[in-house]
Amino acid sequence: GPGLFELIYGSTPDIAGQDKANPLVTRLSVAMLLRYGLHEENAARIIESAVLETLNKGFRKGDIFLAGKVQKN
């Protein structure tokens, strides 16, 4: 049947307009939709690879910030 793919923390209306939401989480939700909802494994892996590349370059939002990484707010 149909599935529902949403960010683990929901739509986050409490932080709307504050530039705090992590866009990588949205992309990973899309990867889950592609893999489990549409059975598009290759497309899901492409998205996951792009997210990993972004993290490996050191880019982080405040919710997953690590010392020595680049924080983008």
C-alpha positions as YAML, in Angstrom:
chain: A
units: angstrom
residues:
- id: 1
  name: GLY
  ca: [0.00, 0.00, 0.00]
- id: 2
  name: PRO
  ca: [0.95, 3.65, -0.01]
- id: 3
  name: GLY
  ca: [3.51, 4.86, 2.49]
- id: 4
  name: LEU
  ca: [4.11, 8.12, 4.31]
- id: 5
  name: PHE
  ca: [7.64, 9.51, 4.33]
- id: 6
  name: GLU
  ca: [8.19, 12.43, 6.67]
- id: 7
  name: LEU
  ca: [11.16, 13.87, 8.51]
- id: 8
  name: ILE
  ca: [11.71, 12.23, 11.87]
- id: 9
  name: TYR
  ca: [10.95, 15.49, 13.64]
- id: 10
  name: GLY
  ca: [7.93, 16.32, 11.47]
- id: 11
  name: SER
  ca: [7.41, 19.57, 9.64]
- id: 12
  name: THR
  ca: [8.99, 21.64, 12.48]
- id: 13
  name: PRO
  ca: [6.52, 24.55, 12.54]
- id: 14
  name: ASP
  ca: [8.22, 25.77, 15.74]
- id: 15
  name: ILE
  ca: [11.37, 26.74, 13.81]
- id: 16
  name: ALA
  ca: [9.69, 28.04, 10.67]
- id: 17
  name: GLY
  ca: [11.48, 31.06, 9.20]
- id: 18
  name: GLN
  ca: [14.53, 30.68, 11.47]
- id: 19
  name: ASP
  ca: [16.82, 28.89, 8.97]
- id: 20
  name: LYS
  ca: [17.39, 26.03, 11.43]
- id: 21
  name: ALA
  ca: [15.91, 23.08, 9.53]
- id: 22
  name: ASN
  ca: [18.44, 20.60, 8.22]
- id: 23
  name: PRO
  ca: [17.95, 20.18, 4.44]
- id: 24
  name: LEU
  ca: [19.95, 16.94, 4.43]
- id: 25
  name: VAL
  ca: [17.21, 15.24, 6.42]
- id: 26
  name: THR
  ca: [14.68, 16.16, 3.74]
- id: 27
  name: ARG
  ca: [16.88, 14.62, 1.07]
- id: 28
  name: LEU
  ca: [17.24, 11.41, 3.07]
- id: 29
  name: SER
  ca: [13.44, 11.23, 3.39]
- id: 30
  name: VAL
  ca: [13.22, 11.47, -0.40]
- id: 31
  name: ALA
  ca: [15.78, 8.67, -0.66]
- id: 32
  name: MET
  ca: [13.56, 6.53, 1.58]
- id: 33
  name: LEU
  ca: [10.54, 7.33, -0.59]
- id: 34
  name: LEU
  ca: [12.46, 6.32, -3.70]
- id: 35
  name: ARG
  ca: [13.80, 3.11, -2.18]
- id: 36
  name: TYR
  ca: [10.82, 1.82, -0.21]
- id: 37
  name: GLY
  ca: [7.88, 3.51, -1.91]
- id: 38
  name: LEU
  ca: [8.90, 3.51, -5.55]
- id: 39
  name: HIS
  ca: [11.54, 0.75, -5.57]
- id: 40
  name: GLU
  ca: [14.08, 3.09, -7.19]
- id: 41
  name: GLU
  ca: [17.24, 1.83, -5.46]
- id: 42
  name: ASN
  ca: [19.69, 3.57, -7.80]
- id: 43
  name: ALA
  ca: [18.07, 6.98, -7.39]
- id: 44
  name: ALA
  ca: [18.03, 6.54, -3.60]
- id: 45
  name: ARG
  ca: [21.74, 5.70, -3.57]
- id: 46
  name: ILE
  ca: [22.56, 8.77, -5.65]
- id: 47
  name: ILE
  ca: [20.83, 11.01, -3.11]
- id: 48
  name: GLU
  ca: [22.47, 9.26, -0.17]
- id: 49
  name: SER
  ca: [25.88, 9.61, -1.82]
- id: 50
  name: ALA
  ca: [25.33, 13.35, -2.28]
- id: 51
  name: VAL
  ca: [24.40, 13.71, 1.40]
- id: 52
  name: LEU
  ca: [27.50, 11.79, 2.47]
- id: 53
  name: GLU
  ca: [29.67, 13.91, 0.18]
- id: 54
  name: THR
  ca: [28.25, 17.06, 1.77]
- id: 55
  name: LEU
  ca: [28.96, 15.74, 5.27]
- id: 56
  name: ASN
  ca: [32.44, 14.56, 4.28]
- id: 57
  name: LYS
  ca: [33.20, 18.09, 3.10]
- id: 58
  name: GLY
  ca: [32.46, 19.22, 6.65]
- id: 59
  name: PHE
  ca: [29.19, 21.07, 6.15]
- id: 60
  name: ARG
  ca: [26.75, 20.88, 9.07]
- id: 61
  name: LYS
  ca: [23.67, 22.65, 10.35]
- id: 62
  name: GLY
  ca: [23.39, 23.43, 14.06]
- id: 63
  name: ASP
  ca: [21.56, 20.20, 14.91]
- id: 64
  name: ILE
  ca: [24.54, 18.03, 13.86]
- id: 65
  name: PHE
  ca: [27.38, 20.53, 14.23]
- id: 66
  name: LEU
  ca: [30.79, 19.14, 15.20]
- id: 67
  name: ALA
  ca: [33.85, 21.09, 16.29]
- id: 68
  name: GLY
  ca: [36.15, 21.70, 13.32]
- id: 69
  name: LYS
  ca: [33.35, 21.53, 10.77]
- id: 70
  name: VAL
  ca: [31.72, 24.32, 8.79]
- id: 71
  name: GLN
  ca: [28.44, 25.43, 10.29]
- id: 72
  name: LYS
  ca: [25.99, 26.89, 7.80]
- id: 73
  name: ASN
  ca: [23.12, 28.79, 9.40]
...
